[in-house]
Amino acid sequence: MVKFQVVRVSCIAVLIMSILVGVPEANAASAITCEQVTIWLTPCIGYGVFGGVVPNACCSGIKALDAAAKTAEDRRTKCQCVKEGAARIPGLNYDRVNTLPDICGTTCPYKLSPTLDCSKVN
């Protein structure tokens, strides 16, 4: 009897969390999230703050993020997430960060800065 009540309470808790969080739409799986951006770009933080050698994981993350940004909305989201995340990193050198696309063999249509207007990214 106690096991049944625990299972029932657990199921109710999962149901409530699903309602609060919301069920993602079918196309939401392809949209970029700030969580994904953070995971992909975290290996770049050391270089952005201290310089030195760019880790392979940083370049891999940049390339994965570029590949995932398929639509203009994805690219605007990517821009906003990167801009907001960068603003939270003490000592981040924006000039150094802006060298990463060249170092990693990719391109970026904008220079990251605290005043970047991501709404204009296409």
Disulfide bonds with the S-S distance in Angstrom:
Cys34-Cys81 1.91
Cys44-Cys58 2.00
Cys59-Cys104 2.05
Cys79-Cys118 2.01
